[in-house]
């Protein structure tokens, strides 16, 4: 007489086939997205070495070994990765310095 069959478990410990596939696809996408972000970061770091600013402030990226036209300045970056301005920007003067307020009549103060 054959041995009785073992009863099938109602729940699989590793989940259903669909859930295992979902987890595998999610992990694969996570790895692929991380690889793309790392590649993008490396590309940006390489590009920073060949970044120049033109006469009107336009940013230009040159290939390694390509001659740099005259009038271009190398763009410098600080330790946080933000570009530093090529010169110290002057603060714009206020409207009162331009005589702007003289166009309007001052409110009369009430005398008490």
C-alpha positions in Angstrom: 0.0 0.0 0.0 1.5 3.4 -1.0 2.2 6.0 1.6 -0.3 8.8 2.0 0.5 12.0 0.3 1.8 14.9 2.4 -0.8 17.6 2.6 0.0 20.7 0.6 0.7 23.8 2.7 -1.9 26.5 2.3 0.7 29.2 2.3 4.0 29.0 0.7 6.8 30.4 2.8 8.3 32.2 -0.1 5.1 33.6 -1.5 3.2 33.1 -4.7 4.9 33.0 -8.0 3.5 36.5 -8.8 4.8 38.0 -5.6 8.2 36.4 -6.1 8.3 37.8 -9.6 7.2 41.2 -8.4 10.0 41.3 -5.8 12.6 40.2 -8.3 11.5 42.8 -10.9 11.5 45.5 -8.2 15.1 44.6 -7.1 16.2 44.5 -10.8 14.7 47.9 -11.4 16.3 49.3 -8.2 19.8 48.0 -9.3 19.3 49.4 -12.8 18.2 52.9 -11.6 21.1 53.1 -9.2 23.5 52.1 -11.9 22.1 54.9 -14.1 22.4 57.5 -11.3 26.0 56.5 -10.7 26.8 56.8 -14.4 25.1 60.2 -14.5 27.1 61.4 -11.5 30.3 60.2 -13.1 29.4 62.0 -16.4 28.7 65.2 -14.5 32.0 65.0 -12.6 33.9 64.4 -15.9 32.1 67.3 -17.5 33.0 69.7 -14.7 36.6 69.4 -15.8 35.9 70.8 -19.2 33.3 73.4 -18.3 34.0 77.0 -19.4 32.0 80.3 -19.2 31.9 82.5 -22.3 32.0 86.3 -22.5 28.2 86.7 -21.8 28.0 84.1 -19.0 26.9 81.2 -21.2 28.2 77.8 -20.1 30.0 75.7 -22.7 31.2 72.1 -22.4 34.3 71.1 -24.4 35.6 67.7 -25.2 38.9 66.6 -23.8 41.7 67.8 -26.1 39.5 70.3 -27.9 41.1 73.8 -28.1 39.5 76.4 -25.9 38.6 79.6 -27.8 39.9 82.9 -26.4 37.7 84.7 -24.0 36.5 81.6 -22.1 37.0 81.2 -18.4 37.2 77.9 -16.5 34.3 77.4 -14.2 35.3 76.6 -10.7 33.3 74.6 -8.2 33.3 74.7 -4.4 33.5 71.6 -2.1 29.7 71.1 -2.3 29.7 70.9 -6.1 28.1 74.3 -6.6 29.8 76.6 -9.2 31.4 79.7 -7.8 30.7 82.9 -9.5 33.5 84.3 -11.7 33.5 87.6 -9.9 31.9 89.1 -6.8 28.5 90.3 -7.8 27.7 93.9 -6.7 24.5 94.5 -4.8 22.0 96.4 -6.8 21.3 100.0 -5.5 18.0 100.7 -3.9 15.2 102.6 -5.6 15.9 105.7 -3.5 19.4 105.9 -4.9 18.0 106.3 -8.4 15.7 109.1 -7.4 12.7 106.9 -7.9 10.8 108.2 -4.8 10.9 111.8 -6.1 8.3 110.8 -8.7 5.7 110.3 -6.0 4.2 112.8 -3.6 5.0 112.1 0.0 2.0 111.6 2.3 1.4 114.7 4.4 1.7 114.1 8.1 -1.2 115.1 10.2 -0.4 117.8 12.6 -2.1 117.2 15.8 
